[in-house]
Amino acid sequence: AVVSTQSTGAYIKCPIGIQYIGYFVIVYATTDAFCSITFGYLLKKVGRVPVFTMATALNFVVIFVLMHWTPTTHSYLYLFAVMWGMSDAVWQTQINAFYGVIFVGFEEPAFANYRLWESMGFLCAYLLSNNLKLKVFMWIMLGWLGSSYLGYAMIEVLERKRVGRCSIYPCNGGKSDVAPETTSKA
């Protein structure tokens, strides 16, 4: 929602020109697609926490820089599109995989709940984008990003205690960090 509303209008359309919006979105979407494929393999090698931390850090950097930068050329915007696409690839693919790991046996309600709240997030972003100044919107995004990452870290710690597996770094020589079921279904 942010790429299609806030960033394209404030950082491309007005200061540089509407003719660059398509290029920005192409760079973002291509990076997102490529990284969606490759980050699954990366996650198997380094574990979930480093990948989620990288995505969070990329989002923080992009949001913070955009809050304090006035665009005068379109060159840097492509770098921001790449960074945003990389982080979005983690959110779009690895959160689904994470839900599959933490809600074993309850996948259907878990994914339905995830999609509901994802849609609510899009709704809020679109509603707020027309009613808030860009800096206020970005501060809200930073707050949600920070609190979301803290929530993720808490779930990761609780899951590690519950299952007793290593998900911070790869276990079993870089194989999957998905533990076998610990309870039998009788």
C-alpha positions in Angstrom: 0.0 0.0 0.0 2.8 2.4 0.8 4.5 1.8 -2.5 1.3 2.5 -4.5 0.2 5.5 -2.4 2.7 7.5 -0.4 6.1 6.9 -2.0 5.1 7.2 -5.6 3.1 10.4 -5.0 5.5 12.2 -2.6 8.9 11.0 -4.0 8.4 10.5 -7.7 5.3 12.2 -9.1 5.7 15.7 -7.6 9.5 16.3 -7.4 10.8 14.2 -10.4 7.9 13.6 -12.7 5.0 11.2 -13.3 6.9 9.5 -16.1 9.2 7.7 -13.6 6.4 6.0 -11.5 6.3 3.0 -13.8 10.1 2.5 -13.7 10.0 2.7 -9.9 7.3 0.1 -9.6 9.0 -2.2 -12.1 12.2 -2.1 -10.2 10.3 -2.7 -6.9 8.2 -5.6 -8.3 11.1 -7.3 -10.1 13.2 -7.2 -6.9 10.3 -8.5 -4.9 9.7 -11.4 -7.2 13.4 -12.3 -7.4 13.9 -12.1 -3.7 10.7 -14.1 -3.0 12.3 -17.0 -4.8 15.8 -16.7 -3.3 15.1 -15.8 0.3 13.5 -19.3 0.8 16.9 -20.8 0.1 18.7 -18.2 2.2 16.4 -18.9 5.1 17.3 -22.6 5.0 21.0 -21.6 5.3 20.9 -18.9 7.9 17.6 -19.3 9.8 14.5 -17.1 10.2 15.8 -14.5 12.6 18.6 -13.1 10.4 16.3 -12.9 7.4 13.5 -11.2 9.3 16.0 -8.9 11.0 17.5 -7.9 7.6 14.0 -7.1 6.2 13.2 -5.0 9.3 16.5 -3.2 9.0 15.9 -2.5 5.3 12.5 -1.1 6.0 13.8 1.1 8.9 16.6 2.5 6.7 14.3 3.3 3.8 11.6 4.9 5.9 14.1 6.9 7.9 16.1 8.1 4.9 12.9 9.0 3.0 11.7 11.0 6.0 14.8 13.2 5.9 15.6 13.3 2.2 14.2 15.6 -0.5 14.5 13.9 -3.9 16.2 15.8 -6.6 17.1 12.9 -8.9 15.6 9.6 -9.6 18.8 7.5 -9.2 18.5 6.9 -5.4 14.8 6.1 -5.7 15.7 2.9 -7.6 17.9 1.9 -4.7 15.0 2.5 -2.3 12.7 0.5 -4.6 15.2 -2.4 -4.5 15.5 -2.3 -0.7 11.7 -2.1 -0.2 11.2 -5.0 -2.7 13.8 -7.1 -0.8 12.0 -6.5 2.5 8.6 -7.0 1.1 9.7 -10.3 -0.3 10.3 -11.5 3.2 7.0 -10.2 4.5 5.0 -11.7 1.6 6.6 -15.2 1.6 8.3 -16.0 4.9 5.5 -14.8 7.1 3.3 -17.4 5.4 5.9 -20.1 6.1 6.3 -18.9 9.7 2.6 -19.2 10.2 2.7 -22.7 8.9 5.4 -23.5 11.5 3.9 -21.9 14.5 0.3 -23.0 13.9 0.7 -26.7 13.1 -2.7 -28.3 13.0 -4.4 -24.9 12.9 -3.2 -23.6 9.5 -6.6 -22.8 8.0 -7.8 -20.4 10.8 -4.3 -19.0 11.2 -4.0 -18.1 7.5 -7.5 -16.7 7.4 -6.7 -14.6 10.4 -3.5 -13.4 8.8 -5.2 -12.4 5.6 -7.9 -10.6 7.6 -5.4 -8.5 9.4 -3.3 -8.0 6.3 -6.4 -6.6 4.5 -7.2 -4.4 7.5 -3.6 -3.0 7.3 -4.1 -2.2 3.6 -7.4 -0.5 4.4 -5.9 1.6 7.2 -2.9 2.5 5.0 -5.1 3.7 2.1 -7.5 5.6 4.5 -4.6 7.3 6.3 -2.6 8.1 3.2 -5.1 10.8 2.2 -5.7 12.2 5.7 -2.2 12.4 7.2 0.9 14.3 6.3 3.7 12.0 4.9 6.0 12.4 7.9 3.2 11.5 10.4 2.4 8.4 8.3 6.0 7.4 8.2 6.3 7.7 12.0 3.3 5.5 12.3 4.9 3.0 10.0 8.1 3.1 12.0 6.1 2.4 15.2 4.2 -0.5 13.7 7.4 -1.9 12.2 9.2 -1.8 15.5 6.3 -3.2 17.5 5.8 -5.9 14.9 9.4 -7.0 15.0 9.4 -7.1 18.8 6.3 -9.3 18.6 8.0 -11.5 16.1 11.1 -11.8 18.4 8.9 -12.7 21.4 7.1 -15.4 19.3 10.5 -16.8 18.2 11.8 -17.0 21.8 8.6 -18.6 23.0 8.6 -21.1 20.1 12.2 -22.0 20.7 11.4 -22.7 24.4 8.3 -24.7 23.5 9.8 -26.9 20.9 13.4 -26.8 22.0 14.8 -26.2 18.5 17.3 -23.8 17.1 15.7 -21.3 14.8 18.0 -18.4 15.3 20.8 -20.1 13.4 20.5 -23.1 11.1 20.5 -26.5 12.8 21.3 -29.9 11.4 23.9 -28.6 9.0 21.8 -25.9 7.4 18.7 -28.1 6.9 15.2 -26.8 7.6 14.5 -25.3 11.1 11.1 -27.0 11.2 10.9 -29.4 14.1 9.1 -32.7 13.8 5.8 -32.9 15.6 6.2 -33.4 19.3 2.7 -34.8 20.0 1.0 -37.7 18.5 -2.5 -37.4 17.1 -4.3 -40.4 18.4 
